[in-house]
Amino acid sequence: MRRAFRFQLRPTVRQTATLTTMLDDHRILYNAGLQERREAWRHPSRTTVRYGDQSAQLTEIRAVDPEQGRWSFSSQQATLRRLDRAMAAFFRRVKAGGKPGYPRFKGRNWFDTVVWPRDGDGCRWDSQPHHPTQTRVRLQAVGHVKVHQHRPVRGTIKTISVKREGRRWYVLLSCDHVPAEPLPATGTAVGVDLGVASLATFSDGRQVDNPRYLAAAADRLAHAQQMLSRKKRGSARRRKAVAKVAGLHRRVRRQRLDLAHRTALGLIREYDLIAVEALRVGNMTRRAAPRPDPDRPGVFLPNGQGAKSGLNRSVLDAGWGVFLDVLRAKAESAGRVVVEVEPAHTSRTCAACGHCAAENRRTQAVFACTACGHAAHADVNAAANILRAGLARQATHSA
């Protein structure tokens, strides 16, 4: 089982400056590799440059440029692999007929991660193991950097990454063979219906409120963005304003992630089987399709995008995708089972008799079956349907 561990770094002022320079040099290497690929393709011969070609040139670049030569060779290879993956994804999207999205040159604030593919090659986790209280990670040309290690690292460390978020620096460890920590069986199962009014509603009637963190921070974000719009591009004041807006968004993201962890942990501790909807959040929050007027060329009819934008914002603020990812990871580690069922008709099907009709749910909150008269909270009824479908699917797989 693979897991990632994330810890905050405590670099000195000199180490912070060196880490910033390291990011800039890797960004320059990434942009140079992208420029070479673009120019080679624009040449009349339509030459294709691949990762192997650029990796072979890296030795010559390091010999000529001492700024590039002081960094880890393997981390620079990882940066070139990152570019190669971006190009491969571009061609894959072109072939699939989607929006290609050609890889862009990375600006100063758009490149924030450096990866070392192997522990001990240009980096070393716990580089001073005999230190009584402090954990450190050694990075080539940076030195031994203090780590705020708040939990033990398990498994075998495969890759080490350093990431900048605002003024903070983090180290991320990707570990293989992480041992599972199964919890004792409880013999119970639950269905979970995700929503906007309540983040999660359980089939036993309990609900988890949706704090709407983004909506709560909307006034502060609006003020910060107004201040940003008034600053001159390239000025120090504008950089501070950008950092302010980014900091508010990071705070919302951390709050949303914290709620997802707490909710998922409660479910994992109480239930052996958790049934959820197989939601495709990306499809659900896609823009409404335009409606051309057949009688007037170039004119479009109203398509409800204004209302859908508000709904999309509420769905993304709830963080369904974040919650489901956290739930799956915790369930795998604890030996629990997460069953995903198709969400179609779960909100309009009666949990008592199985009658499915749009008239069963005339309001957002109340479910009243037109066949048997069963009445319940609409989300609780949907969660019961999700649980029944999850148990049926699990029984089919187990048979």
C-alpha positions as CSV (number, residue, x, y, z in Angstrom):
1,M,0.0,0.0,0.0
2,R,1.4,3.4,-1.0
3,R,0.9,6.5,1.2
4,A,2.2,10.0,1.2
5,F,3.4,11.8,4.3
6,R,3.6,15.6,4.4
7,F,5.6,17.7,6.9
8,Q,6.4,21.3,7.2
9,L,10.0,22.4,6.9
10,R,11.7,25.0,9.2
11,P,14.5,26.3,6.9
12,T,16.8,29.1,8.0
13,V,16.9,32.4,6.2
14,R,19.8,31.3,4.1
15,Q,18.2,27.9,3.4
16,T,15.0,29.6,2.3
17,A,16.9,31.8,-0.2
18,T,18.7,28.6,-1.5
19,L,15.4,26.7,-1.8
20,T,14.0,29.6,-3.8
21,T,17.0,29.7,-6.1
22,M,16.6,25.9,-6.6
23,L,13.0,26.3,-7.7
24,D,14.0,29.1,-10.1
25,D,16.7,27.0,-11.7
26,H,14.5,24.0,-12.1
27,R,11.8,26.2,-13.6
28,I,14.4,27.6,-16.1
29,L,15.3,24.0,-17.0
30,Y,11.7,23.1,-17.5
31,N,11.1,26.2,-19.7
32,A,14.2,25.6,-21.7
33,G,13.2,22.0,-22.4
34,L,9.7,23.2,-23.5
35,Q,11.2,25.8,-25.8
36,E,13.5,23.2,-27.4
37,R,10.6,20.9,-28.1
38,R,8.5,23.8,-29.6
39,E,11.3,25.0,-31.9
40,A,12.1,21.4,-33.0
41,W,8.4,20.8,-34.0
42,R,8.2,24.2,-35.8
43,H,11.2,23.3,-37.9
44,P,10.3,22.2,-41.4
45,S,11.7,18.7,-40.6
46,R,9.1,18.4,-37.8
47,T,11.7,16.9,-35.4
48,T,10.4,15.3,-32.2
49,V,12.5,15.8,-29.0
50,R,12.0,13.1,-26.3
51,Y,13.0,12.8,-22.7
52,G,16.0,10.6,-23.5
53,D,17.4,13.3,-25.8
54,Q,17.1,16.0,-23.3
55,S,18.4,13.9,-20.4
56,A,21.5,13.2,-22.5
57,Q,22.0,16.9,-22.9
58,L,21.7,17.5,-19.2
59,T,25.3,16.5,-18.5
60,E,26.6,19.1,-20.9
61,I,24.3,21.7,-19.5
62,R,25.6,21.1,-16.0
63,A,29.2,21.3,-17.1
64,V,28.7,24.6,-18.9
65,D,26.3,26.2,-16.4
66,P,27.6,26.0,-12.7
67,E,24.2,27.3,-11.5
68,Q,22.5,24.2,-12.8
69,G,25.5,21.9,-12.0
70,R,25.2,22.4,-8.2
71,W,21.7,20.8,-8.0
72,S,20.9,17.1,-7.9
73,F,21.2,15.4,-11.3
74,S,18.3,13.0,-10.5
75,S,16.0,15.9,-9.4
76,Q,16.7,17.7,-12.7
77,Q,15.9,14.5,-14.6
78,A,12.6,14.4,-12.6
79,T,11.9,17.9,-13.9
80,L,12.5,16.8,-17.5
81,R,10.2,13.8,-16.9
82,R,7.5,16.2,-15.6
83,L,7.8,18.0,-18.9
84,D,7.6,14.8,-20.8
85,R,4.4,13.8,-19.0
86,A,2.9,17.1,-19.8
87,M,3.6,16.7,-23.5
88,A,2.3,13.1,-23.5
89,A,-0.9,14.3,-21.8
90,F,-1.3,17.0,-24.4
91,F,-1.0,14.5,-27.3
92,R,-3.3,12.1,-25.5
93,R,-6.0,14.8,-25.3
94,V,-5.5,15.7,-28.9
95,K,-6.0,12.1,-29.9
96,A,-9.1,11.8,-27.8
97,G,-10.7,14.9,-29.3
98,G,-10.7,16.8,-26.0
99,K,-9.4,20.3,-25.2
100,P,-5.6,19.9,-25.9
101,G,-4.2,22.5,-23.5
102,Y,-0.6,22.8,-24.8
103,P,1.9,22.9,-21.9
104,R,2.7,26.5,-20.9
105,F,5.9,28.1,-19.8
106,K,6.1,28.3,-16.0
107,G,6.2,31.8,-14.5
108,R,7.9,32.6,-11.2
109,N,4.8,31.7,-9.2
110,W,3.8,28.7,-11.2
111,F,6.5,26.3,-10.4
112,D,6.6,25.2,-6.8
113,T,7.8,21.6,-6.5
114,V,11.1,19.7,-6.9
115,V,11.2,15.9,-6.8
116,W,14.0,13.5,-5.9
117,P,13.1,10.1,-7.4
118,R,15.1,8.1,-4.8
119,D,16.0,8.6,-1.1
120,G,19.8,8.9,-0.9
121,D,20.3,10.3,-4.4
122,G,20.7,14.0,-3.9
123,C,18.6,13.9,-0.7
124,R,18.4,12.0,2.5
125,W,15.4,11.7,4.9
126,D,16.3,11.8,8.6
127,S,19.8,12.8,7.7
128,Q,20.8,13.1,11.4
129,P,19.2,10.0,13.0
130,H,21.1,10.3,16.2
131,H,19.7,13.8,17.0
132,P,17.6,13.4,20.2
133,T,14.7,15.7,19.3
134,Q,14.9,17.0,15.8
135,T,14.3,15.4,12.4
136,R,16.2,16.8,9.4
137,V,16.2,16.2,5.7
138,R,19.4,16.8,3.7
139,L,19.0,18.4,0.3
140,Q,22.0,18.7,-2.1
141,A,23.4,22.3,-2.1
142,V,20.8,23.3,0.6
143,G,22.0,21.4,3.6
144,H,20.2,19.8,6.6
145,V,16.8,21.4,6.9
146,K,14.7,21.0,10.0
147,V,11.4,19.1,9.7
148,H,8.3,19.5,11.9
149,Q,7.6,15.7,12.0
150,H,4.2,15.3,13.8
151,R,3.7,11.6,13.1
152,P,5.9,8.6,12.3
153,V,6.8,7.6,8.8
154,R,5.9,4.1,7.8
155,G,6.9,1.9,4.9
156,T,9.7,2.4,2.4
157,I,10.5,5.9,1.2
158,K,10.5,6.0,-2.6
159,T,10.5,9.6,-3.6
160,I,11.0,12.9,-1.7
161,S,9.5,16.2,-2.9
162,V,9.9,19.8,-1.6
163,K,7.0,22.1,-2.2
164,R,6.5,25.8,-1.6
165,E,3.1,27.2,-0.6
166,G,3.2,30.9,0.0
167,R,5.9,31.5,2.6
168,R,5.8,27.9,3.9
169,W,7.8,25.0,2.7
170,Y,6.8,21.3,2.9
171,V,8.5,18.0,2.4
172,L,6.4,15.2,0.9
173,L,7.4,11.5,1.2
174,S,5.9,8.9,-1.0
175,C,6.2,5.5,0.7
176,D,5.6,2.0,-0.5
177,H,4.7,-1.1,1.6
178,V,2.9,1.0,4.3
179,P,1.4,-1.6,6.7
180,A,-2.4,-1.5,7.1
181,E,-3.9,-0.8,10.5
182,P,-7.2,-2.7,10.4
183,L,-9.8,-1.7,12.9
184,P,-12.0,-4.2,14.7
185,A,-15.2,-5.2,12.9
186,T,-18.4,-3.5,14.0
187,G,-20.9,-5.5,11.9
188,T,-22.7,-2.4,10.6
189,A,-23.1,-0.6,7.3
190,V,-24.2,2.9,6.2
191,G,-25.2,4.8,3.1
192,V,-24.0,8.3,2.6
193,D,-25.7,10.9,0.5
194,L,-23.6,14.0,-0.3
195,G,-25.3,17.3,-0.7
196,V,-25.1,21.1,-0.6
197,A,-27.5,21.9,2.2
198,S,-25.7,19.2,4.3
199,L,-22.3,17.9,3.4
200,A,-23.3,14.3,4.2
201,T,-26.5,12.6,5.3
202,F,-26.3,9.0,6.6
203,S,-28.9,6.3,6.2
204,D,-29.4,6.3,10.0
205,G,-30.7,9.9,9.9
206,R,-27.6,11.7,11.1
207,Q,-26.2,14.7,9.1
208,V,-23.0,16.6,8.8
209,D,-23.4,20.3,8.3
210,N,-21.9,22.0,5.3
211,P,-19.9,25.0,6.7
212,R,-19.6,26.6,3.2
213,Y,-16.0,27.8,3.9
214,L,-15.7,29.6,0.6
215,A,-18.9,31.5,1.1
216,A,-17.9,32.4,4.6
217,A,-14.6,33.9,3.3
218,A,-16.3,35.6,0.3
219,D,-16.3,39.1,1.7
220,R,-12.6,38.9,2.7
221,L,-11.7,37.4,-0.7
222,A,-13.6,40.2,-2.5
223,H,-11.9,42.9,-0.5
224,A,-8.5,41.3,-1.1
225,Q,-9.1,40.9,-4.8
226,Q,-10.2,44.6,-5.0
227,M,-7.0,45.6,-3.4
228,L,-5.1,43.4,-5.9
229,S,-6.8,45.0,-8.9
230,R,-5.6,48.4,-7.8
231,K,-1.9,47.5,-7.6
232,K,0.6,48.1,-10.4
233,R,1.9,45.0,-12.1
234,G,5.4,44.1,-11.2
235,S,5.3,46.1,-8.0
236,A,6.1,44.8,-4.5
237,R,2.7,45.9,-3.3
238,R,1.1,43.7,-6.0
239,R,3.1,40.7,-4.9
240,K,1.9,41.2,-1.4
241,A,-1.7,41.5,-2.6
242,V,-1.3,38.3,-4.6
243,A,0.0,36.5,-1.6
244,K,-2.9,37.7,0.5
245,V,-5.5,36.3,-2.0
246,A,-3.6,33.0,-2.3
247,G,-3.4,32.8,1.5
248,L,-7.1,33.1,1.9
249,H,-7.7,30.4,-0.7
250,R,-5.2,28.1,1.1
251,R,-7.0,28.6,4.4
252,V,-10.3,27.6,2.8
253,R,-8.7,24.5,1.3
254,R,-7.2,23.5,4.6
255,Q,-10.5,23.9,6.4
256,R,-12.3,21.8,3.7
257,L,-9.6,19.1,4.0
258,D,-9.8,19.1,7.8
259,L,-13.6,18.6,7.7
260,A,-13.2,15.8,5.2
261,H,-10.6,14.0,7.4
262,R,-12.8,14.3,10.5
263,T,-16.0,13.1,8.8
264,A,-14.2,10.2,7.0
265,L,-12.5,9.1,10.3
266,G,-15.8,9.0,12.1
267,L,-17.3,6.8,9.4
268,I,-14.3,4.5,9.3
269,R,-14.5,3.9,13.0
270,E,-18.2,3.1,13.2
271,Y,-19.0,1.1,10.0
272,D,-17.5,-1.9,8.2
273,L,-19.2,-1.0,4.9
274,I,-19.8,2.5,3.5
275,A,-21.9,3.0,0.4
276,V,-21.5,6.2,-1.5
277,E,-22.5,7.6,-4.9
278,A,-20.0,7.3,-7.8
279,L,-20.1,11.1,-8.4
280,R,-18.4,12.6,-11.4
281,V,-17.9,16.1,-9.9
282,G,-16.1,17.4,-13.0
283,N,-19.0,16.5,-15.3
284,M,-21.5,17.9,-12.8
285,T,-19.8,21.3,-12.6
286,R,-19.3,21.6,-16.4
287,R,-20.7,24.8,-18.1
288,A,-24.1,24.5,-19.6
289,A,-24.1,23.8,-23.3
290,P,-25.0,26.8,-25.5
291,R,-28.4,26.9,-27.2
292,P,-28.2,28.5,-30.7
293,D,-31.4,30.1,-31.9
294,P,-32.5,28.2,-35.1
295,D,-34.3,31.2,-36.5
296,R,-31.6,33.8,-35.9
297,P,-28.0,32.8,-36.8
298,G,-25.4,34.0,-34.3
299,V,-28.0,34.5,-31.6
300,F,-28.2,32.2,-28.5
301,L,-31.1,31.4,-26.3
302,P,-30.9,31.4,-22.5
303,N,-29.3,28.2,-21.2
304,G,-29.5,28.7,-17.4
305,Q,-25.8,29.2,-17.0
306,G,-26.3,31.9,-14.4
307,A,-28.2,29.6,-12.1
308,K,-25.8,26.7,-12.8
309,S,-22.8,28.8,-12.0
310,G,-24.2,29.3,-8.5
311,L,-24.8,25.6,-8.1
312,N,-21.4,24.7,-9.4
313,R,-19.8,27.1,-6.9
314,S,-21.8,25.4,-4.0
315,V,-20.8,21.9,-5.2
316,L,-17.1,22.8,-5.4
317,D,-17.3,24.6,-2.0
318,A,-18.7,21.4,-0.4
319,G,-15.7,19.5,-1.5
320,W,-17.3,16.2,-2.5
321,G,-14.3,15.0,-4.4
322,V,-11.9,15.8,-1.5
323,F,-14.1,13.9,0.9
324,L,-14.4,10.8,-1.3
325,D,-10.6,10.7,-1.9
326,V,-9.9,10.9,1.9
327,L,-12.6,8.3,2.6
328,R,-11.1,5.8,0.2
329,A,-7.6,6.2,1.5
330,K,-8.7,5.8,5.2
331,A,-10.9,2.8,4.3
332,E,-8.0,1.0,2.6
333,S,-5.7,1.6,5.6
334,A,-8.4,0.5,8.1
335,G,-9.6,-2.6,6.2
336,R,-13.0,-1.1,5.6
337,V,-15.0,-1.4,2.4
338,V,-16.2,1.6,0.4
339,V,-18.8,0.6,-2.3
340,E,-19.7,3.2,-5.0
341,V,-23.1,2.9,-6.6
342,E,-24.7,4.7,-9.6
343,P,-26.4,7.9,-8.4
344,A,-29.2,7.8,-10.9
345,H,-32.7,7.9,-9.4
346,T,-31.5,7.5,-5.8
347,S,-33.2,10.8,-4.8
348,R,-36.6,9.9,-6.4
349,T,-37.0,6.3,-5.5
350,C,-39.0,5.3,-2.4
351,A,-36.8,3.4,0.1
352,A,-40.0,1.6,1.4
353,C,-41.7,0.3,-1.7
354,G,-39.2,1.0,-4.5
355,H,-41.5,3.3,-6.5
356,C,-39.5,5.7,-8.7
357,A,-41.1,8.9,-9.9
358,A,-40.1,12.6,-10.1
359,E,-43.3,13.5,-8.2
360,N,-42.0,11.7,-5.1
361,R,-39.7,14.7,-4.4
362,R,-41.5,17.9,-5.1
363,T,-39.3,19.9,-2.7
364,Q,-35.6,19.8,-1.9
365,A,-36.1,18.6,1.7
366,V,-39.2,16.4,1.8
367,F,-39.8,13.0,0.2
368,A,-43.4,11.8,-0.1
369,C,-44.0,8.6,-2.1
370,T,-47.1,8.9,-4.3
371,A,-47.5,5.1,-4.3
372,C,-47.3,4.0,-0.7
373,G,-47.4,7.3,1.2
374,H,-44.0,6.9,2.8
375,A,-42.6,10.2,4.0
376,A,-39.1,11.0,5.1
377,H,-36.3,13.6,4.8
378,A,-35.3,13.5,1.1
379,D,-31.6,13.0,1.9
380,V,-32.2,10.3,4.4
381,N,-34.4,8.4,1.9
382,A,-31.6,8.8,-0.7
383,A,-29.0,7.5,1.7
384,A,-31.2,4.4,2.4
385,N,-31.4,3.7,-1.3
386,I,-27.6,4.1,-1.6
387,L,-27.1,1.6,1.3
388,R,-29.4,-0.9,-0.3
389,A,-27.7,-0.7,-3.7
390,G,-24.3,-0.9,-2.0
391,L,-25.2,-4.0,-0.1
392,A,-26.6,-5.6,-3.2
393,R,-23.5,-4.8,-5.2
394,Q,-21.2,-6.1,-2.5
395,A,-23.2,-9.3,-2.3
396,T,-22.8,-9.7,-6.0
397,H,-19.0,-9.3,-5.9
398,S,-18.7,-11.6,-2.9
399,A,-20.7,-14.4,-4.6
